[in-house]
Amino acid sequence: MYKEDGEYEKALRDVIKTVKLNPEFIKYIKKDEELEPIKKLEAYKIMFENER
């Protein structure tokens, strides 16, 4: 997975694609600790900070 290679932007693009296909995935990403580095990206904050 990208996150293991430090390619967080690519991983975030995949997360965004997944959320577009299944918005319920947002609940999962909010809880997933493995995605913590991605959550620090400004693009993540813009896309998901106000999502529930």
VMD Tcl script that builds the backbone (N, CA, C; Angstrom):
set m [mol new atoms 156]
animate dup $m
set s [atomselect $m all]
$s set {name element resname resid chain x y z} {
  {N N MET 1 A 0.848 -1.185 0.000}
  {CA C MET 1 A 0.000 0.000 0.000}
  {C C MET 1 A 0.884 1.236 0.000}
  {N N TYR 2 A 0.375 2.303 -0.534}
  {CA C TYR 2 A 1.150 3.528 -0.661}
  {C C TYR 2 A 1.645 4.058 0.679}
  {N N LYS 3 A 0.807 3.953 1.702}
  {CA C LYS 3 A 1.172 4.563 2.980}
  {C C LYS 3 A 2.463 3.999 3.527}
  {N N GLU 4 A 2.753 2.749 3.210}
  {CA C GLU 4 A 3.978 2.125 3.683}
  {C C GLU 4 A 5.192 2.674 2.945}
  {N N ASP 5 A 5.003 3.186 1.768}
  {CA C ASP 5 A 6.091 3.751 0.974}
  {C C ASP 5 A 6.242 5.245 1.201}
  {N N GLY 6 A 5.398 5.823 2.034}
  {CA C GLY 6 A 5.446 7.250 2.265}
  {C C GLY 6 A 4.800 8.060 1.168}
  {N N GLU 7 A 4.061 7.422 0.294}
  {CA C GLU 7 A 3.397 8.116 -0.806}
  {C C GLU 7 A 1.958 8.432 -0.391}
  {N N TYR 8 A 1.847 9.282 0.591}
  {CA C TYR 8 A 0.557 9.551 1.210}
  {C C TYR 8 A -0.437 10.232 0.275}
  {N N GLU 9 A 0.064 11.058 -0.633}
  {CA C GLU 9 A -0.845 11.731 -1.556}
  {C C GLU 9 A -1.558 10.719 -2.459}
  {N N LYS 10 A -0.811 9.712 -2.925}
  {CA C LYS 10 A -1.427 8.673 -3.753}
  {C C LYS 10 A -2.439 7.874 -2.946}
  {N N ALA 11 A -2.098 7.582 -1.714}
  {CA C ALA 11 A -3.021 6.841 -0.851}
  {C C ALA 11 A -4.284 7.659 -0.611}
  {N N LEU 12 A -4.128 8.959 -0.418}
  {CA C LEU 12 A -5.291 9.819 -0.205}
  {C C LEU 12 A -6.180 9.829 -1.442}
  {N N ARG 13 A -5.589 9.849 -2.620}
  {CA C ARG 13 A -6.399 9.799 -3.843}
  {C C ARG 13 A -7.234 8.522 -3.879}
  {N N ASP 14 A -6.641 7.420 -3.463}
  {CA C ASP 14 A -7.390 6.160 -3.417}
  {C C ASP 14 A -8.521 6.222 -2.400}
  {N N VAL 15 A -8.262 6.836 -1.255}
  {CA C VAL 15 A -9.299 6.982 -0.232}
  {C C VAL 15 A -10.446 7.825 -0.779}
  {N N ILE 16 A -10.130 8.904 -1.459}
  {CA C ILE 16 A -11.161 9.778 -2.025}
  {C C ILE 16 A -11.992 9.027 -3.059}
  {N N LYS 17 A -11.341 8.245 -3.919}
  {CA C LYS 17 A -12.074 7.451 -4.911}
  {C C LYS 17 A -13.023 6.475 -4.224}
  {N N THR 18 A -12.532 5.855 -3.172}
  {CA C THR 18 A -13.349 4.877 -2.443}
  {C C THR 18 A -14.558 5.549 -1.808}
  {N N VAL 19 A -14.364 6.706 -1.232}
  {CA C VAL 19 A -15.472 7.426 -0.590}
  {C C VAL 19 A -16.504 7.852 -1.634}
  {N N LYS 20 A -16.049 8.216 -2.812}
  {CA C LYS 20 A -16.995 8.580 -3.872}
  {C C LYS 20 A -17.858 7.390 -4.269}
  {N N LEU 21 A -17.259 6.200 -4.258}
  {CA C LEU 21 A -18.007 4.985 -4.597}
  {C C LEU 21 A -18.902 4.520 -3.448}
  {N N ASN 22 A -18.442 4.750 -2.226}
  {CA C ASN 22 A -19.189 4.299 -1.050}
  {C C ASN 22 A -18.987 5.299 0.089}
  {N N PRO 23 A -19.874 6.294 0.203}
  {CA C PRO 23 A -19.731 7.321 1.227}
  {C C PRO 23 A -19.704 6.783 2.664}
  {N N GLU 24 A -20.227 5.604 2.891}
  {CA C GLU 24 A -20.185 5.014 4.231}
  {C C GLU 24 A -18.758 4.733 4.688}
  {N N PHE 25 A -17.827 4.690 3.746}
  {CA C PHE 25 A -16.427 4.432 4.058}
  {C C PHE 25 A -15.830 5.520 4.945}
  {N N ILE 26 A -16.426 6.700 4.930}
  {CA C ILE 26 A -15.933 7.800 5.760}
  {C C ILE 26 A -15.886 7.385 7.227}
  {N N LYS 27 A -16.893 6.665 7.682}
  {CA C LYS 27 A -16.910 6.211 9.078}
  {C C LYS 27 A -15.695 5.345 9.385}
  {N N TYR 28 A -15.324 4.509 8.442}
  {CA C TYR 28 A -14.172 3.630 8.624}
  {C C TYR 28 A -12.870 4.425 8.684}
  {N N ILE 29 A -12.683 5.347 7.739}
  {CA C ILE 29 A -11.409 6.068 7.707}
  {C C ILE 29 A -11.232 6.952 8.934}
  {N N LYS 30 A -12.314 7.431 9.494}
  {CA C LYS 30 A -12.223 8.253 10.709}
  {C C LYS 30 A -11.641 7.455 11.880}
  {N N LYS 31 A -11.868 6.152 11.889}
  {CA C LYS 31 A -11.427 5.299 12.998}
  {C C LYS 31 A -10.120 4.570 12.726}
  {N N ASP 32 A -9.722 4.461 11.471}
  {CA C ASP 32 A -8.562 3.665 11.099}
  {C C ASP 32 A -7.254 4.363 11.490}
  {N N GLU 33 A -6.556 3.803 12.453}
  {CA C GLU 33 A -5.310 4.399 12.938}
  {C C GLU 33 A -4.185 4.312 11.913}
  {N N GLU 34 A -4.234 3.355 11.007}
  {CA C GLU 34 A -3.197 3.230 9.984}
  {C C GLU 34 A -3.210 4.397 9.003}
  {N N LEU 35 A -4.303 5.121 8.963}
  {CA C LEU 35 A -4.419 6.253 8.050}
  {C C LEU 35 A -4.009 7.579 8.698}
  {N N GLU 36 A -3.483 7.528 9.907}
  {CA C GLU 36 A -3.104 8.758 10.615}
  {C C GLU 36 A -2.173 9.658 9.802}
  {N N PRO 37 A -1.154 9.131 9.126}
  {CA C PRO 37 A -0.290 10.032 8.337}
  {C C PRO 37 A -1.050 10.752 7.221}
  {N N ILE 38 A -2.013 10.079 6.637}
  {CA C ILE 38 A -2.816 10.681 5.575}
  {C C ILE 38 A -3.713 11.775 6.146}
  {N N LYS 39 A -4.195 11.562 7.348}
  {CA C LYS 39 A -5.094 12.530 7.976}
  {C C LYS 39 A -4.405 13.858 8.273}
  {N N LYS 40 A -3.087 13.876 8.254}
  {CA C LYS 40 A -2.329 15.107 8.496}
  {C C LYS 40 A -2.197 15.966 7.238}
  {N N LEU 41 A -2.514 15.391 6.093}
  {CA C LEU 41 A -2.411 16.134 4.837}
  {C C LEU 41 A -3.498 17.203 4.754}
  {N N GLU 42 A -3.142 18.339 4.231}
  {CA C GLU 42 A -4.101 19.441 4.087}
  {C C GLU 42 A -5.293 19.034 3.217}
  {N N ALA 43 A -5.030 18.278 2.162}
  {CA C ALA 43 A -6.111 17.837 1.279}
  {C C ALA 43 A -7.109 16.948 2.022}
  {N N TYR 44 A -6.621 16.103 2.922}
  {CA C TYR 44 A -7.520 15.269 3.727}
  {C C TYR 44 A -8.409 16.162 4.595}
  {N N LYS 45 A -7.789 17.119 5.239}
  {CA C LYS 45 A -8.542 18.021 6.128}
  {C C LYS 45 A -9.628 18.764 5.357}
  {N N ILE 46 A -9.299 19.211 4.160}
  {CA C ILE 46 A -10.280 19.923 3.337}
  {C C ILE 46 A -11.435 19.001 2.949}
  {N N MET 47 A -11.112 17.775 2.578}
  {CA C MET 47 A -12.128 16.837 2.096}
  {C C MET 47 A -12.993 16.270 3.219}
  {N N PHE 48 A -12.395 15.958 4.365}
  {CA C PHE 48 A -13.091 15.150 5.353}
  {C C PHE 48 A -13.240 15.757 6.744}
  {N N GLU 49 A -12.689 16.900 6.992}
  {CA C GLU 49 A -12.713 17.459 8.338}
  {C C GLU 49 A -14.135 17.664 8.854}
  {N N ASN 50 A -15.037 18.083 8.002}
  {CA C ASN 50 A -16.404 18.347 8.438}
  {C C ASN 50 A -17.363 17.184 8.206}
  {N N GLU 51 A -16.843 16.063 7.664}
  {CA C GLU 51 A -17.686 14.887 7.420}
  {C C GLU 51 A -17.918 14.158 8.725}
  {N N ARG 52 A -19.051 13.504 8.790}
  {CA C ARG 52 A -19.362 12.712 9.985}
  {C C ARG 52 A -19.355 11.244 9.662}
}
mol reanalyze $m
mol bondsrecalc $m
mol representation Tube
mol addrep $m
